[in-house]
Amino acid sequence: MDITDRGYQLIKQELFRHLRTDSNAYKDSYLIRRIRARMRKLGISDFMDYYRLIKKNKAELDDLLLTVAINVTEFFRDPIVWRTLESKVLPELIRFKKENHFTTIRVWSAACSTGQEPYSIAMMFSEFLGQDIKRYNLSILATDIDREALNIAIKGVYPRETVEKSVPKHLIRKYFLPMGDHYRISPQLRRYVKFQHFNLLSKEYPKGFDMIFIRNVLIYMTKEAQEEIFRRLYDSLEDHGYLILGKTETILGDASKLFKLYSLVGRV
């Protein structure tokens, strides 16, 4: 079994020492797949040989980290989630803000990758609020562990096919600027989003959010790591706040008692 391989255990130890966190945060089956993918690319078949490489080559250790922190995203990913937000969650949130005379809206897009999710959030709020958006101070914190992905997100420039595949045409006309074979996010949308490097396995989390999006990343982590992250996310939310997960994700263990489940639009 790979899991008992001494070389694998040393790689795992080195990887999480680099992350400054517990080595049991990710599932071994997932880690082995990602490490082997890196080894195949380099033509290495033995875990111990790869361990020796990352010990003397910091750049390769960084590349392994990025391989583990896999980035898969797109604009308005999982449409059923966005329909639920628009028809059920946003009306409730804005009603709460109006009733309590609050004008600040804070959203956190955790593990934002190359930025499509936080920009989708900004479009969603802009469309829902219309001219009323001027009454609110909307701020979207977008974080990721991958600095290269964050650099792409900050630039806000995406291939034409990436945008046209998942963004409705009327939103492209409104929130994107054409640049040959690419589109750039418009300044009016970009102003709502702040990008920042952040490790979800950190002990200290930002706080005071109305919504936190964390989708399709925790499924690669162990149950224990997930529970700890959910507890920290709970503390980061305001009492009225919403935690937005991927459509197939569930909250396990004691952490499930902290949240009330929302049914997705279109589901029985």
N, C-alpha and C positions, 0 to 999 in steps of 0.2 A: 504493500500500500504506500502511495506517495506521502501520505500524511505522517508516516513514521520515519521517513527518510531524514537523516541527519542534516543533509544539505538544505532540504526544504525548511526544516525547523530553524536553521541559522538564517536563511533568507527572510523568513517571517519575522524573526527577532530583529534583524537589521532594518527591515521595512518599517516596523512599528516603533523602533527607537527613533528613526528618522521622523515619524509622525508625532512623536512624543505622546504616545497613548498606549493603551492596553493591546497586547498582541492577539487577543481573542475577539476583537471587534468584528472581523469579517469571517464568513463561513470558509472553512478549509477547502471545500469543493470549488468555491468561486475563486479563491486565491490561487489554487493550483492551476485552474484553467488560464487565468490571466498571466501567471508566471511562465507557464509552458508556452503561451503565445509569444511572449517576449523571447524566450529561449529559442523557439523555432526560427524566429526572424534572424537571430544571430548565429544559427547553426550549432547550438549547444544542446546536448542531450542529457547531461548530468547536472543535477541540482548543485552539487558541491563545486563544480567548475563555474557555474553561474554565480554562486555565492562569492567565490574568489574574485570574480570580475567586479561585482558591485562594491566589494570592499575597497578596491583600488581605483574605481572609476565612479566618481560622484555623479557624472552626467547620466550614466546608465541607471544608477539608483533613482535619479529623478524621473527618467523615462519609465521605469517600473512603477513608480508612484502614479504617474499619469495613466498607465495601463490599467492599474487597479481602480483608479477613480474614473471609470469609463464615462464618456460623454455621449448621450443619445438624447436628442431633443428636436423639437420643431415648433413652428408657430401654431398656437391653439391645439396642442397635442391632446388627444382624447376629447373630441367635441362634446360628448355627453357631460363631461365635467364642467365645461364652459357654459353649456346650456343651463345646468343646475345653478351655477353662480349667477348668471344673468336673470333667471326667472325667480329664484328663491332667496339666494344669499344676499346679493346686492340690495334688493328692496328692503330686506330686514336691517341691514347695516346702515343704510342711509336714513331709514326711519328712526333708528336709534340715535344717530348723530343729530338729526333735526330736533327730536324730542328733548334731547339733553343739551342742545345748543353747542355741540362740539363741531369744530370746523377742520380738525386735523384727521387725516386718514393715513395710517402707517401699515405698509405691507412688506413682508419679507419673502423673497424668492430664494430659498436655500438650495444649494447645488444647482445653480442657474445655468451652468455650462456656458455655451456661446451666446447666451442672452435672449434667445427667442421667447422664453417664458416671461421674463419681466416686461419685455416690450409688448407681449400679448396682454399682460395685465394692464399696462398703461392704456392700450387701445380699448380694452373692455370698460375701464372706468370712464374714459373719455366719451365713448359712445353712450354709455348708460346715463351719465350726468349731463351731457350736452353742454349748454352754456352755463349750467349750474356748477360746473367744475371750477369756475373762477371763485366760487364761494368757499372752496376747500383748499387746504394745504395738503396735497397728495404727495407722499414720498414713498418710493419703492426701493428698498434695500435689496440688492442682488449679490449673492455671495457664491463663491466656489473655491475649491482647493487648487484647481488647475489654473495657474497664472496665464498660460498660453490661451486657454479658452476665454479667460476674462479679457485678454487683450483684443480678441475678436469681438467680444460683446461690447467693449467700450467703443470700438470703431463703428459698430452698428452697420456694417456693410455685408450684404448677403447675396449669393448668386441668384439670378433672376428666377431660375427654376425652383429654388428653395422657397422663395417668397410666394410665387404664383401657385405652388402646389397646395398650400394650406391657408392662405390669406384671401378672403373675399376681395373681388376686384374693387368695390367701392372703398374698402379700407386701404388698399394699395394706393389708390389715387389720393387718398386723404393723408396718409401717414408715412409714405415712402417717396423718396426722390430717385428717379431713374438715373443710372450711371452706366450706360453701355450695357454690358452683360450682367450688371449688378443693380441692386437697389440700396440706398442709404436711408436709415431711419431719420425722419424729419426732426429738426431741433425742437419743435413744439412737443413732440413725444419724448425725446431724449431727456428733456429737463426734469422729468419726474423720476428718473432712475439713477441711483448711485451704486456703482460697482465696488466690491471690496473682497479681498482675499480672506477666506475663513475655512477652518477645519471643523467639520461637524463633530469630531471627537474631542474638541476642546471642552474645558470645564466651564468656561464663562461664555454665556450667550447674551446677545443683545435682547432688550426687553421693550414691552409697550406696544405690541403690534395688534392691529385689528384682524389681520389675516396672515397666515404663514403657509406658503406653498412648499411642500417637500415631497417630490414625486419621483417614483421609480429609481430610488437610490438605496433606501433602507432594506429592500428585499435581498441585497447582497450581504447584509450584516447578520450577526448572530442575534438570537432572541434577546439575550442579555443586553447587548449593545443597543438594540432597538428600544428596549424598555427605558434605558437610561436616557437616550436621546428624546423619546417622547415626553419624559418627565421634564426635561429641560425646555422643550418646546412649549409645554403647558405653562411653565413659569414665564415664558417669553410673551405669551398671549395675554391680552386684557381679558377680563371676566366674560365679556360679550364676544370674544374673538372666535375666529374660525380656523381650523387646521385643514388644509387641502392636500389630500394624498392622491396617488395614482389610482385609477379606477379598479385595479385588482388588488390593491394593498389593504391590509387590515392591521388594527392595533392589537397586539397580543399581550397576554398577562395582566398584571395589576394596572398597567398604564391604561388599559381599555376603560377602567372605571373613571378615569379623569375626563373623558370626552363623551358627548352625546352624538350618536350616529345620525347622519343625514342621508336620506335615500336620494339616489340620483334620479333626475328627470328621465322618464321613459322606462324605469325599472319597476317591477311589481314588488 
